[in-house]
């Protein structure tokens, strides 16, 4: 059974993984906007609904990418001891 001390590293790792995902996805969305959106717009196991607002709107995707990167960096910064 996990104790409070054991759970803290797991929670920190989950938060770190989320930050990494947000930053990476944001960076790809920023520098390869059309390719990244096109990859997820069809037959993507439900991701189509999430991507739909960005199809044909690269400026909107880039703005969202900047928001993702900022949020990921803020989440990672909160992990400091």
C-alpha positions, 0 to 999 in steps of 0.5 A, a space after each residue: 500500500 502506498 503512503 503519502 511519501 510514495 504518492 508525492 513522486 507519482 503525482 509529481 511525475 504525472 504533472 511533469 509528463 502532462 507539462 512535457 506533453 503540453 509543451 511538445 504538442 504546443 511546439 509542434 502546433 506552432 512550427 508545423 501547424 498545418 501538418 500537425 492539424 492534418 494528422 489529427 483531423 481524420 480517423 484519430 480515435 476521437 481527437 477529430 472533435 478537438 482538432 476541428 476548431 483549428 482546421 483551416 485556421 492556422 492562426 488560431 492553432 498557433 495562438 493555442 500552441 502558445 497557450 499550451 506552451 505557457 501552461 506547460 511551462 507554468 505547470 513544470 515551474 510549479 514542480 520545483 521543490 
